[in-house]
Each structure stands twice: as structure tokens, then as C-alpha cells.
Amino acid sequence: MVIDFKNLNINELNPETEFEKKIKKFLEEWFSDSLTVKVQTSGSTGQPKVFEIEKNKMINSAVMTCNFLGLKDGDTALLCLPVEYISGKMMIVRSIERKLKLKVADLSLKPIKNLEEEIVFCAMTPLQVENSLDKLSLIKNLIIGGAAVSESLKRRISGLQTRIYETYGMSETLSHIALKQLAPQSQEYFTIFENVSIDTDERGCLTIVAPNVNTEKLQTNDLVEIKNEKQFRFLGRVDNVINSGGAKIFPEELEAVVKKEIPNEIVFLGIQDESLGQKLIAVIEGESAKEIENMIMKLDFKKNFHKPKEIIFIDRIPRTPNGKISRRELLERIINTNR
């Protein structure tokens, strides 16, 4: 299904798949008299919840993204994200705001396998990108969200001419408020959009003021390093910090180091320990492999206590429906297995 938002007639849309039916339902909700739409959170950092968002704020968010990327009326876009979540809804709202021609792809891990013509704009999860590397050259502007982009994936896309960005945001910021380019250039810091300001609290966690998308000052649990008033670097989530023997360990930083060397997904966790408080462990997705263990233990970590006390292999690391790793569920599974 292709939706031309320059000449939109919802009644003429003939959805065939369940995904297409959900898209039409959202369009009917959007063009209704209601001033809000319902959005579901992913549940990656807590229990999933549904809340209502003002349509005018979603339009404001769409304008910021479209302006940042230079999208214009009539450009083509591709939708391959579920419309239950803000990520999929905002792809539609951007198409409405900028009068894009929106192509609806399969809702799968290989959304562009049948793509033949060039697309100006698309948003994907990291897993979708990993399964679409052979066709990414057909996309001019790609944003990646929903989960952190692994170091191995960054290496694989680094030589592409497609403009590829990692996003920073959450449901409360209506998708994202900052982008960081991964290709053709590789940037270390996120750049925030216009009319957004940032700061940190006493913990070093990011605070966001973005009145165009949320009237409240947003307090995150994301530890960051602020370079200047427009740029920041993500360090990790404060609620993921592991306190082992009195030392604070940021698992996301360790994961970035290891992922430069091994292809497997890896998650560092802290499990309760009588002497250390929390014992640092590494959970690796895939079959047990001694060579991978040896490779990790030989890595040049900044601190000796950054080396995991235990390495556990697991068939599948649990993820939320939109692809984010569920650290909470993974920790529960490890604890229950070791009882």
C-alpha cells in the first residue's frame, strides 16, 4: 500500500494486511475531532502504559525532524514500524505534515527486501537495519531508534553514503529530540533540535526542556556528558549502574567495548553478592564458546574490575515487542536459573 498525502482520501484506502488496517485506523483517529491520540510505551524500562498525546505537539515534533533532515513536500518515505508505538505513529505524522508519499512495507526484520526504487526517508530498529544492509543504499536518510546501535553495526554501515542517524528520545518527547550521525560521518555526540534545551541534575542525568512537544521539564535517568548547549554524549542509564565493591560500573560502556570485538549480543548485569554487593556478570546471546570467553577476558578494559566475574551464554536475550533489550526480564531469568 502507498499513501500519497498530497492527495489523501482515507475512504479510498484498501488495506489488505493487519498492519495496513491499523494504519488506516490511526488515520481515522488522527483526522477525527479528538485533539489527542493514544500511544503505548514499549515497557523496556518499566510496565507498558497507554497515554494520550496532543496532536499539535506531534505535528511540532514532526516539523523538527523534517527540518533537520531537509525533507520536502512530495518526498518518498517508508513505514516499517508498528503503529501502536510512537515510532510508527510519528512516521505517519511526518508524512502528513510534509505531504510525503508513504510506502507501507512489511512489518518484519527484513522490511526492504522487496524495495527496488529509491526512498528519501525511513526509520528502522537496529535489528531491521542489520537485516537490510544490502539495500540501504536505496534510502537517502535513515534514522535508527528503539534500541542502542551496536558497535558491530556501526562498523558495517560506516562506509555507506546513506545519511544514517541514531536517535535519542522517548515516548514523552514524541519520538526523538536529538540525532547523531553514524554515516557517512561518525559523530560521538547527539545534536538536539531547535527549541530544545538540555542540562543535568545532581546525579549527572539529562534534563530536557522541549516546550513544543511537552509542557513539562523532563527528567531522565540517562547519565550524559554535555559538550555544549546543543550537544551531549550518552553514558548509560543510572538505574543500570552496577555497584560492585563500592565502584560504579556503567554496563552500556562495557558493552560498547566488547561489541567492537565480538559479533554476539552481550549484556552486563549486576547480581547480588555477599562480599561485593553486586557481582558483575556478562550474558552473551548464542552457543557457549571458549574462544569468546577468552577474547573478553583479554580485552583492555579501563579498570580491572570491569572484567566480568562470570560469563553466561543464553539462547535468546529477551526483548520488548519493538526490539529493545529487557534487562529486567533478563536479570530475573538469570536469578531464577541460578536458584
C-alpha positions as CSV (number, residue, x, y, z in Angstrom):
1,M,0.0,0.0,0.0
2,V,1.2,3.5,-0.9
3,I,-0.4,6.6,0.7
4,D,0.0,9.9,-1.1
5,F,-0.5,12.6,1.5
6,K,-0.7,15.3,-1.2
7,N,-4.0,13.6,-2.4
8,L,-5.2,11.7,0.6
9,N,-8.6,10.1,0.7
10,I,-8.9,7.7,3.6
11,N,-12.1,6.1,2.2
12,E,-10.1,5.1,-0.9
13,L,-7.6,3.2,1.1
14,N,-8.0,-0.6,0.8
15,P,-5.9,-2.2,3.4
16,E,-5.1,-5.9,3.0
17,T,-2.9,-6.9,5.9
18,E,-3.5,-6.4,9.6
19,F,-0.7,-3.8,9.6
20,E,-2.3,-1.8,6.9
21,K,-5.7,-1.9,8.7
22,K,-4.0,-0.5,11.8
23,I,-2.6,2.3,9.7
24,K,-6.0,3.2,8.3
25,K,-7.5,3.1,11.8
26,F,-4.8,5.5,13.0
27,L,-5.5,7.9,10.1
28,E,-9.2,7.9,11.0
29,E,-8.3,8.6,14.6
30,W,-5.9,11.4,13.5
31,F,-8.5,13.2,11.3
32,S,-11.3,12.8,13.9
33,D,-12.4,15.7,16.1
34,S,-10.4,14.5,19.0
35,L,-7.4,16.7,20.0
36,T,-5.4,13.7,21.2
37,V,-4.3,10.2,20.1
38,K,-3.5,7.2,22.3
39,V,0.2,6.0,22.4
40,Q,1.6,2.9,24.0
41,T,5.0,2.8,25.7
42,S,7.4,-0.1,25.0
43,G,7.8,-1.2,28.6
44,S,11.6,-1.5,28.2
45,T,12.2,0.5,31.4
46,G,9.0,-0.4,33.3
47,Q,5.5,-1.6,32.9
48,P,3.9,-0.7,29.5
49,K,1.3,2.0,29.7
50,V,-1.0,3.9,27.4
51,F,-1.4,7.6,27.5
52,E,-2.8,10.4,25.3
53,I,-0.8,12.9,23.3
54,E,-1.9,16.2,21.8
55,K,-1.9,16.1,18.0
56,N,-0.5,19.6,17.7
57,K,2.6,18.6,19.7
58,M,3.1,15.6,17.4
59,I,3.0,18.0,14.5
60,N,5.6,20.1,16.2
61,S,7.8,17.1,16.7
62,A,7.3,16.1,13.0
63,V,8.4,19.6,11.9
64,M,11.6,19.4,13.9
65,T,12.6,16.1,12.4
66,C,11.6,17.1,8.8
67,N,13.5,20.4,9.1
68,F,16.6,18.7,10.5
69,L,16.7,16.2,7.6
70,G,15.6,18.7,4.9
71,L,12.5,16.7,3.9
72,K,10.2,18.4,1.5
73,D,6.7,18.1,0.0
74,G,6.4,15.0,-2.2
75,D,9.4,13.2,-0.9
76,T,9.0,9.4,-0.5
77,A,9.1,7.7,2.8
78,L,8.8,4.1,4.0
79,L,6.9,2.8,7.1
80,C,8.0,-0.4,8.7
81,L,7.4,0.2,12.4
82,P,4.4,-0.8,14.4
83,V,1.8,2.0,14.8
84,E,0.9,1.1,18.3
85,Y,4.1,2.9,19.4
86,I,5.2,6.5,19.0
87,S,7.9,5.5,16.5
88,G,5.3,4.2,13.9
89,K,2.8,6.9,14.6
90,M,5.3,9.7,14.1
91,M,6.4,8.3,10.7
92,I,2.8,8.8,9.6
93,V,2.5,12.2,11.2
94,R,5.7,13.4,9.5
95,S,4.2,12.2,6.2
96,I,1.0,14.1,6.9
97,E,2.9,17.3,7.9
98,R,5.3,17.3,4.9
99,K,2.9,15.7,2.4
100,L,5.1,12.8,1.7
101,K,4.3,9.7,-0.4
102,L,4.4,6.9,2.2
103,K,5.1,3.4,1.1
104,V,4.0,0.7,3.6
105,A,6.5,-2.2,3.9
106,D,6.2,-5.5,5.7
107,L,6.3,-5.3,9.4
108,S,9.3,-7.7,9.7
109,L,13.0,-7.9,10.4
110,K,13.6,-7.6,6.6
111,P,11.3,-4.7,5.7
112,I,13.0,-3.6,2.5
113,K,13.8,-6.9,1.0
114,N,11.5,-6.2,-2.0
115,L,12.4,-2.5,-2.3
116,E,13.6,-1.5,-5.8
117,E,13.2,2.2,-6.0
118,E,15.0,5.0,-4.0
119,I,13.3,6.2,-0.8
120,V,14.1,9.6,0.7
121,F,13.3,8.8,4.3
122,C,12.9,5.8,6.6
123,A,13.1,4.8,10.3
124,M,14.1,1.3,11.5
125,T,15.2,-0.6,14.6
126,P,18.8,-1.8,14.7
127,L,17.7,-5.4,14.1
128,Q,15.9,-4.3,10.9
129,V,19.0,-2.4,9.7
130,E,21.2,-5.5,10.3
131,N,18.9,-7.5,8.1
132,S,18.7,-4.8,5.4
133,L,22.4,-3.9,4.7
134,D,22.3,-5.0,1.1
135,K,19.5,-2.5,0.3
136,L,20.3,0.5,2.5
137,S,21.9,2.4,-0.5
138,L,18.3,2.9,-1.8
139,I,17.5,5.0,1.3
140,K,18.8,8.6,1.3
141,N,18.0,9.4,5.0
142,L,17.7,6.7,7.7
143,I,17.1,7.1,11.4
144,I,17.6,4.2,13.8
145,G,15.8,4.0,17.1
146,G,14.1,1.8,19.6
147,A,17.4,0.4,20.9
148,A,21.1,1.3,21.1
149,V,23.1,0.8,17.9
150,S,25.8,-1.8,18.5
151,E,29.4,-1.2,17.7
152,S,29.4,-4.0,15.1
153,L,26.5,-2.5,13.3
154,K,28.2,0.9,13.3
155,R,31.2,-0.6,11.6
156,R,29.1,-2.3,9.0
157,I,27.3,0.9,8.0
158,S,30.3,3.2,8.3
159,G,31.2,3.1,4.6
160,L,27.7,3.8,3.3
161,Q,26.7,7.1,1.6
162,T,23.2,6.9,3.1
163,R,22.8,9.6,5.8
164,I,22.2,7.4,8.8
165,Y,21.4,8.8,12.3
166,E,21.0,7.3,15.7
167,T,18.1,8.8,17.6
168,Y,17.7,10.0,21.2
169,G,14.3,10.3,22.7
170,M,11.4,8.6,24.5
171,S,7.6,8.4,24.3
172,E,7.3,11.6,26.4
173,T,9.4,13.5,23.8
174,L,7.3,12.2,21.0
175,S,9.9,10.0,19.4
176,H,13.3,11.9,19.4
177,I,14.7,15.3,20.3
178,A,18.3,14.7,19.1
179,L,20.1,12.9,16.3
180,K,23.7,11.6,16.0
181,Q,25.1,10.8,12.5
182,L,26.6,7.4,12.1
183,A,27.3,7.6,8.3
184,P,28.8,8.8,6.1
185,Q,30.4,10.6,9.0
186,S,30.6,9.1,12.5
187,Q,29.8,11.5,15.3
188,E,30.3,11.0,19.0
189,Y,27.7,13.5,20.3
190,F,24.0,13.9,19.8
191,T,22.8,17.2,18.4
192,I,19.5,18.5,19.8
193,F,16.7,20.1,17.7
194,E,15.7,23.7,17.6
195,N,13.7,24.9,20.6
196,V,15.1,22.2,22.8
197,S,17.4,22.9,25.8
198,I,19.3,20.4,28.0
199,D,21.0,20.2,31.4
200,T,21.9,17.7,34.1
201,D,20.7,17.1,37.6
202,E,22.8,16.4,40.7
203,R,23.2,12.8,39.6
204,G,24.5,13.8,36.2
205,C,21.3,12.7,34.5
206,L,19.9,14.5,31.5
207,T,17.0,17.0,31.9
208,I,15.1,18.2,28.8
209,V,13.1,21.3,28.2
210,A,11.2,20.9,24.9
211,P,8.0,23.1,25.1
212,N,7.0,22.3,21.5
213,V,6.4,18.7,22.4
214,N,6.0,18.6,26.2
215,T,5.0,21.4,28.5
216,E,6.8,19.8,31.5
217,K,10.5,19.7,32.2
218,L,11.5,16.1,31.5
219,Q,13.8,14.3,34.0
220,T,15.6,11.3,32.6
221,N,17.6,8.6,34.2
222,D,20.2,8.8,31.5
223,L,23.7,9.7,32.5
224,V,25.3,12.1,30.0
225,E,28.3,14.3,29.3
226,I,27.2,17.7,27.9
227,K,29.7,19.1,25.4
228,N,27.9,22.4,24.8
229,E,24.3,23.8,24.8
230,K,23.5,21.8,21.7
231,Q,25.4,18.5,22.1
232,F,25.6,15.7,24.6
233,R,27.0,12.1,24.8
234,F,25.1,9.3,26.4
235,L,26.9,7.3,29.0
236,G,24.3,4.9,30.4
237,R,21.1,4.7,32.5
238,V,21.5,5.4,36.2
239,D,19.2,2.5,37.1
240,N,21.5,0.2,35.1
241,V,24.6,1.3,37.1
242,I,26.2,-1.6,38.9
243,N,27.8,-1.0,42.3
244,S,30.4,-3.7,42.8
245,G,32.7,-3.4,45.8
246,G,32.0,0.3,46.1
247,A,32.8,1.0,42.4
248,K,30.2,2.3,40.0
249,I,30.2,0.4,36.7
250,F,28.3,1.6,33.6
251,P,27.2,-1.5,31.7
252,E,26.5,0.3,28.4
253,E,30.1,1.5,28.2
254,L,31.4,-2.0,28.8
255,E,29.0,-3.4,26.2
256,A,30.3,-0.9,23.7
257,V,33.9,-2.0,24.3
258,V,33.1,-5.7,23.9
259,K,30.9,-5.3,20.9
260,K,33.8,-3.9,18.9
261,E,35.4,-7.3,19.2
262,I,32.6,-9.9,19.1
263,P,29.5,-10.2,16.9
264,N,27.2,-11.6,19.6
265,E,24.8,-9.5,21.6
266,I,26.1,-9.0,25.1
267,V,24.6,-7.5,28.3
268,F,26.4,-6.7,31.5
269,L,24.4,-7.2,34.7
270,G,24.9,-6.9,38.4
271,I,23.6,-9.8,40.5
272,Q,23.5,-9.8,44.3
273,D,26.7,-10.9,46.0
274,E,27.5,-11.1,49.7
275,S,31.0,-9.6,49.6
276,L,30.8,-7.3,46.6
277,G,27.2,-6.1,46.9
278,Q,26.7,-6.7,43.2
279,K,28.8,-9.1,41.1
280,L,29.5,-8.1,37.5
281,I,28.4,-10.8,35.0
282,A,28.2,-10.8,31.2
283,V,25.4,-12.5,29.4
284,I,26.1,-13.5,25.8
285,E,23.5,-14.5,23.2
286,G,24.5,-17.7,21.4
287,E,26.1,-21.0,22.0
288,S,28.8,-21.4,24.6
289,A,32.2,-20.7,23.1
290,K,35.5,-20.7,25.0
291,E,37.2,-18.5,22.4
292,I,34.7,-15.7,23.0
293,E,35.2,-16.0,26.8
294,N,39.0,-15.8,26.3
295,M,38.6,-12.8,24.0
296,I,36.5,-10.9,26.5
297,M,38.9,-11.6,29.4
298,K,41.9,-10.4,27.4
299,L,40.3,-7.1,26.4
300,D,41.9,-3.9,27.7
301,F,39.2,-2.6,30.0
302,K,39.8,0.8,31.7
303,K,39.7,-0.8,35.1
304,N,40.5,-4.4,36.1
305,F,37.1,-4.6,37.9
306,H,35.4,-4.1,34.5
307,K,36.2,-7.7,33.6
308,P,33.1,-9.9,34.4
309,K,33.3,-12.3,37.3
310,E,31.2,-14.7,35.3
311,I,30.2,-15.2,31.7
312,I,26.8,-16.8,30.9
313,F,25.6,-17.9,27.5
314,I,21.9,-17.8,26.7
315,D,19.9,-18.9,23.7
316,R,18.0,-15.7,23.4
317,I,18.2,-12.4,25.2
318,P,14.6,-11.2,26.0
319,R,13.4,-8.1,24.1
320,T,10.4,-6.0,24.2
321,P,8.0,-6.1,21.2
322,N,9.8,-3.2,19.5
323,G,13.2,-4.7,19.8
324,K,14.7,-3.2,23.0
325,I,16.6,-5.5,25.3
326,S,14.7,-6.1,28.5
327,R,17.4,-6.0,31.2
328,R,14.8,-6.5,33.9
329,E,13.4,-9.8,32.4
330,L,16.9,-11.0,31.6
331,L,18.1,-10.4,35.2
332,E,15.0,-12.2,36.5
333,R,15.7,-15.2,34.2
334,I,19.4,-15.4,35.3
335,I,18.4,-15.2,39.0
336,N,15.7,-17.9,38.7
337,T,18.0,-20.2,36.7
338,N,20.7,-20.0,39.4
339,R,18.4,-20.7,42.3
